[in-house]
Amino acid sequence: MDERSKRNAMWARLIQMLIKEFIQVFRDKRTRLVLFVPPMIQMLVFGYAATYEIRNVSIAILDLDNTVASRELISRFTSSPYFRVTAWLANDKELTHAIDEGDATLAIQIHAGFAEKLGKGQTAPIQVVLDGTNSNTALIALGYVNQIADRFGRERLEGRLARVQPFIAEQLPRIELEKRPWYNVDLRSRWFFVPGVIGNITTIIVISLVSFAVVREREIGTLEQVMVTPIRRFEFILGKTVPFFLIGLLEMTLIATVGTLWFQVPFRGSIWVLLLGTSLFLLSTLGTGLLISTVSSTQQQAMVSTFFFLMPAMTFSGFGYPIKAMPIWMQYLTYLDPLRYFMELLRGVYLKGVGVEVLWPQMAAMAGFGVLLLLLSVLRFHKSLD
């Protein structure tokens, strides 16, 4: 048989392998439904749930001063969209009960003599009792309280100076902070999270599909039947990866379309840069899925191995936790996570509109991980069949 006939035979076997995989994936109506509907629902749910913005924090008020000044301060909290008053307290015992029972995330206590101290130009402290169970919510809510209290104190001071020493009040130096946020003018945390959700869902779907597909054939005994056919091992690997590569691209397109249009996240970059970056990332996810499949004998083992990989991958990717806030030694570990580079690429393309000239280090890293993981998978796959 000449070289041309060998190539034709190889392409014929590969095409049949691809047809087999597509039939196996799409023959079940339930599988088709699970493949496309849940990712859309996850995109919507995580898009709303993943946010740093905290509103309607439940607060309890204990006003022991009950003066015009204390009521004015309280009105700043009741009119703020960040707080929702759930209890008006009469004593310290009710304050403790409100925090212990979870009726309020924080309680604000205004001591007696608050207005008198303000009138004398003295410091008038207020007490803020926080439920520190959720430290993130507590810290953000405390920041909101500080902003409101500082603004109230500054306005009272300026008003007092205007009455007592109007000349000094006019000469009083002021510093105004001029904010110029780039790429996200309104500082919407959803614009930051939605591209990350796209990356996470794509990773979960592709790795799960690839790892379970190979293990399923091994578990039911069809893998050995395929390998005794004239198909070569690298043809088998291509036949297993190419369909899921195309499915991954399709899933990524659908998820990104829903996230972009539904949440109105701007897409400032090039669709071709995003397509190239996604393709390189899918190589690493396919390699990871194949590697998991080679070390798993059953679908239960593949599921546990997939979970073992996905949790650290999403944690080290910078999706919800800033990488710079991690310990130094852990920051170095994030460079071993392909999802980290994909997150940077997604946010760079979406929000900054940067191109290959800026994102080439991330693309090179994903390409390197893809080649390495696929090579390890093939080598391990040889051993598993011996």
MOBELCOR-V650904 format. One record per backbone hydrogen bond with DSSP energy under -1.0 kcal/mol. CO is the residue of the C=O (numbers start at 1). NH is the residue of the N-H. Records with the same first field share a line. If there is no record, write none. Layout:
CO = NH  NH
This chain:
2 = 6
3 = 7
4 = 8
5 = 9
6 = 10
7 = 11
8 = 12
9 = 13
10 = 14
11 = 15
12 = 16
13 = 17
14 = 18
15 = 19
16 = 20
17 = 21
18 = 22
19 = 23
20 = 24
21 = 25
22 = 26
23 = 27
28 = 32
29 = 33
30 = 34
31 = 35
32 = 36
33 = 37
36 = 40
37 = 41
38 = 42
39 = 43
40 = 44
41 = 45
42 = 46
43 = 47
44 = 48
45 = 49
46 = 50
49 = 51
57 = 84
58 = 105  106
59 = 86  87
60 = 108
61 = 89
62 = 110
67 = 71
68 = 72
69 = 73
70 = 74
71 = 75
74 = 78
75 = 79
81 = 56
82 = 57
84 = 59
87 = 61
91 = 95
92 = 96
93 = 97
94 = 98
95 = 99
96 = 100
97 = 101
98 = 103  104
105 = 131
106 = 60
107 = 129
108 = 62
109 = 127
110 = 64
111 = 114
113 = 117
114 = 118
115 = 119
116 = 120
117 = 122
118 = 121
127 = 109
129 = 107
134 = 138
135 = 139
136 = 140
137 = 141
138 = 142
139 = 143
140 = 144
141 = 145
142 = 146
143 = 147
144 = 148
145 = 149
146 = 150
147 = 151
148 = 152
149 = 153
150 = 154
151 = 155
152 = 156
153 = 157
154 = 158
155 = 159
156 = 160
157 = 161
158 = 162
159 = 163
160 = 164
161 = 165
165 = 169
166 = 170
167 = 171
182 = 184
184 = 187
189 = 193
190 = 194
193 = 197
194 = 198
195 = 199
196 = 200
197 = 201
198 = 202
199 = 203
200 = 204
201 = 205
202 = 206
203 = 207
204 = 208
205 = 209
206 = 210
207 = 211
208 = 212
209 = 213
210 = 214
211 = 215
212 = 216
213 = 217
214 = 218
215 = 219
216 = 220
217 = 222  223
222 = 226
223 = 227
224 = 228
226 = 229
232 = 236
233 = 237
234 = 238
235 = 239
236 = 240
237 = 241
238 = 242
241 = 245
242 = 246
243 = 247
244 = 248
245 = 249
246 = 250
247 = 251
248 = 252
249 = 253
250 = 254
251 = 255
252 = 256
253 = 257
254 = 258
255 = 259
256 = 260
257 = 261
258 = 262
259 = 263
270 = 274
271 = 275
272 = 276
273 = 277
274 = 278
275 = 279
276 = 280
277 = 281
278 = 282
279 = 283
280 = 284
281 = 285
282 = 286
283 = 287
284 = 288
285 = 289
286 = 290
287 = 291
288 = 292
289 = 293
290 = 294
298 = 302
299 = 303
300 = 304
301 = 305
302 = 306
303 = 307
304 = 308
305 = 309
306 = 310
307 = 311
309 = 313
310 = 314
311 = 315
312 = 316
322 = 325
323 = 326
327 = 331
328 = 332
330 = 334
332 = 335
333 = 336
334 = 337
337 = 340
338 = 342
339 = 343
340 = 344
341 = 345
342 = 346
343 = 347
344 = 348
345 = 349
346 = 350
347 = 351
348 = 353  354
350 = 268
355 = 358  359
356 = 360
359 = 363
360 = 364
361 = 365
362 = 366
363 = 367
364 = 368
365 = 369
366 = 370
367 = 371
368 = 372
369 = 373
370 = 374
371 = 375
372 = 376
373 = 377
374 = 378
375 = 379
376 = 380
377 = 381
378 = 382
379 = 383
380 = 384
